[in-house]
Amino acid sequence: MTFFLGLGIAGIVLLALSLIFDGILEGVLDGVLDGVFDGLLSLPVIAGFLSMLGFGGAIMLGTTGVGAVAATATGVVAGLAAAWLTWKFSRALMRDQTTATPRGDDLIGTSGSVVTPIPAGGYGEVLLRLAGQTVKFAAKSSGPVERGAEIWVEAALSTTSVQVRPVER
């Protein structure tokens, strides 16, 4: 039973190390087997197999008193199930796509309002909507723009500042 518990603990240690060295087994072979195993040789999958082999075998051996061969067979089945679930879960996480991160160029052509007056050639502040959120930006304009005026964004000067012009109606 000590051997099975040792395998289970080794699997947990390998899982902890996979947080640091994830992808090392794929990198060791330098792309030779790309697409053949499709993530089956990843450290989390191997750690899941090894842990369940050890702990499943220890549980079987300790609770039923069957021999080492039956406990090993049970551990292998439990290990294969854990490895398969780990592989499927990691593939699902890798496929999870989020929406594109907003960039400064996404602001061009949007409207907003001035919250701090913009002097001619100087900076003021405007409120703009970016990805559904109201965000305050530093704003520069060729002419003075009063507080509360509606503006259009002409250019993104940096990640926190924009070039604006007043909306004429």
Helices and strands as residue ranges (DSSP letters): H 2-21, H 24-28, H 43-64, H 68-95, G 104-107, E 111-116, E 123-130, E 133-140, E 150-156, E 161-166
